[in-house]
Amino acid sequence: MSIVSGAQMTGDLDVDCDVVIVGSGAGGAVMATELALAGKRVIVLEEGKNVPAAEHGAMRQSESLRHVWREGGMTTSLGLFGAPTINVTMGRVVGGSSVVTGGVCFRVPDSILRVWSRDMELADFTPEALDPYYRHVEEAIHVEEVPVSMRSRSTELFAEGAAKLGIPVHPLRRNTKGCNGCGRCNFGCPHSAKMSVDLSYLPRAIEAGATLYTDCLVDRVTMKGNRAIGVEGRLMTGPVGTKKGKLRVRAKRVIVACGGMHSPLLLRASGLGHVGSHIGRNLTLHPGFRVYARFDRPVRGWQGALQSAFVDAFEHDGVTLTSLFVPASVIAATMPYAGPKHAKLAEQVDHIAMFGTMVHDDGGGSIHKNPFGREPISFYQCSPEDHVRMRFGMRKLADCFLAAGAKEVFLPILGSDGLTPDAYRRFDLDRVPSSRFEAASQHPLGTCRMSKYAGDGVVDPWGKVWDTEGLYVTDGSILPSSLGVNPQLTIMMAATRIAWRMRDENFSS
Amino acid sequence: MTQVLSDSARRDAMAFGEALFARTLDQAPPADRMAWFITDLDDFVAHLNVRARMLFRLCLFVVTWIAPIVGGRMSRLASLSLPDRIEALEALERTPLSLALFGARAIVSLVYYEHPDAAREIGWDRKCLTAVRAEAGEAREEATVTT
């Protein structure tokens, strides 16, 4: 068994198996591995291609966007009623978005688990009950603390400012082994040092007998009554996924793991999602905002771990601060003006430090079928508290950088220039509409959320779609609410929990 | 890879890029660099699906046609002088349509600043931490030997 390129197959793909998994990202890869190791006949269908580490290393960042990211990184969730329009980035490659994350690993904060277990009555979701699954995943993907010596100068400057303000900065944990701090995590690790699931899980699944087909677009789950019996779709070829042969897989269990934006679409295309259904609703994004700061001396923030430190002191205010860095070309792109004035600002990218804030949002977005194409249309709304959290996080970032001696801070406002310390103190951020904020997200969650009762969600606490048989969802879409922290580890934990229960089931029915 | 941007779209992108990246008011970036930029931008767009291509074309349309109007001129951006193009883009940035300018600028900047000369001009050495430390280590060793 192996990885088979659907683009290079001739004719149709027509196969049987025990379990078919749609999507090879964090959720799908864990399911595939655990079930293959348990002796099940597993087939994984991935829309993207297989990109080995050497190819990642050979690509410029914009080439990575072309070949590895979905829609060239241009997917957006349209902000409604004053919410910002948010750029949502996702991987479209074997390994899914785990290939393009910074590798940050958090367990769900206890405060969130308390809400899940008490308010949402998901009784098994306590730190103690989830610990074995978390530990299993953390070992598999080699979660380790980022040493202080790996921090970029950008992160060091932020930490210096935070220390002056009495704000503790902690080292992040990431799934890495032998990272050398080249700062390219978001564009596929060229050194095989980030233990994304294409390296940490899928090879074991394949070794245990699973088959992974790339370049496969699944159009619908095949249903017989309320039972899922397989999937149908198309093989694809070419740079934009031109359809060619037909794809039909018959299976005893169907696992949907396409991510928070696409799993609800697949369920709806399969005849599920009646009026009033939660499928595609309750979208949360963890909207993220960066603040740049210009220093007198060179910073060269791209030298060092892309993400290495975080602040959780404001967890109860609904924000987490995390280190990050984007390519210098992206920094230059967000500088205002045009011509010589723009060039002058762009020339300062090596003097720029940055840090990010991520909002634990409770606003509700939604996912809809796109009548003109296969990528979904999504809308995003904020709660009044979310608007407050965004500004709170930005202010904390700016305060830390100014305390560290920054000469200017650049807030994430479309077309805005840098603010000197005096100008920043006079600046009224509350008067800027949120719709003018530059926002990004890597965490679409909640669109097939789990619930204790059928009327409150899409899947039960074990990932099975309510009122169906044999159909499961195991990706970020099943998380009952936003987490306030990066969800990769939690998605893998949830998939492990579902897989361990499923591996003991009798698949004859 | 076949050309996917029409000749007119390439002209519009070129006019936009020249204005955005000009380092002086009277001179656009070098022609060979801009030619590389347009070729690579075309390849970028060729790998986008229909929706993302339409989104880029929409942003480029706003930059091409609306920016001059906002800047007080009834003309296509490519028909304006370099200083007038720059003025038009800065005028657009002050309007609610700045999101379209941001979208177009993000894509063209990603491509343009990957040209080695453009990267050098903004001080982007693209070195990783290990390489810098290795160089620093070598420098220290050389200094020790010299001493």
Interface residues (C-beta under 8 A of the other chain):
Chain A: R60 Q61 S62 L65 R66 H67 E71 G72 M74 T75 T76 T85 M150 S152 N180 G181 C182 G183 R184 P239 V240 G241 P298 R300 W302 Q303 G304 A305 P327 A328 S329 V330 A332 A333 T334 P336 Y337 A338 G339 P340 K341 H342 A343 A346 E347 V349 D350 N370 F372 G373 R374 E375 L414 G415 R436 E438
Chain B: M1 A19 L20 F21 A22 R23 T24 L25 D40 D43 F44 A46 H47 L48 N49 V50 R51 A52 L55 F56 L82 P83 R85 I86 L89 E90 E93 R94 S98 L99 L101 F102 G103 R105 A106 I107 S109 L110 V111 Y112 Y113 E114 A119 E121 I122 G123 W124 D125 R126 K127 C128 L129 T130 V132
